[in-house]
Amino acid sequence: MAFRNKGALIQMDQPDILIVPECEHPDNLLSLNLNATSTLWYGINRSKGLAIFSFGNYHLNLMDVHNKEIKIVCPISVTGGDVDFTLMAVWAQRTKDRDYRHIGQVWKAVYYYEEILTEKKVIIAGDFNSNAIWDKKHWLASHSMTVKKLSDLHIHSAYHSHFSQIQGKEIHPTFYLYRHANKPYHIDYCFISDYFMERLTGVEIGDYQNWKTHSDHSPLIINFRT
């Protein structure tokens, strides 16, 4: 939250596409001077929604197939850059349906949007609020089940591939509960299709010491060659 207080910091990394869960409505961020080419925001509470910003030549358009009942996964057409692709921005939420909270919403999205996920150029990224360590709590639609389904669609985690990590045993946290260094979790992900995997050049996670005063999350930064 409070993206207005950390937006300048993330801009130093010069992102092409920026996904910001728990972000207030862009109308409240004018003082940041983001100079975004396109901005999409989806949410019910204007103080906290899912924001996606593009820069340079990239343009964002929410797809007509967007299912508002899936909280929150937004399928987006990205055009104008070096390559056109489908982006699914994620902020997986706790819902009234206890069997499909958090990762369950991503699970639903993978099946609902399966047709567009079979396309060659796909990125799925954001806050999944999930990890394989919690599989037993989500036996109908677990993290590992979702990862397996994505793998069947030739979509894999950029972080796990780059660092040769196993789901549930990550050595780089992306989230610190209450910003405490002794409560680390890996819950933010970027899954990419083979096209992008072949062009993956780097994966970074923001340093805890640099980010702890700004957020309980550290940014996940994915780089590709053109």
ABEGO torsion letter per residue (X at the ends): XGAAAAAAAAAAAGBABBBBBGBBBAAAAAAAGAGBABBBBBEABAABBBBBBBBEABBBBBBAABBAABOBBBBBBBBGBABBBBBBBBBBBBBABAAABEAAAAAAAAAAAAAAAABABBBBBEBAGBBAAAAAABAABBAAAAAAAAAAAGBBBAAAAAAGBBBGABABBABBBGGBAABBBBABBBBBBAAAAAABABBBBBBAAAAAAABABBBBBBBBBX
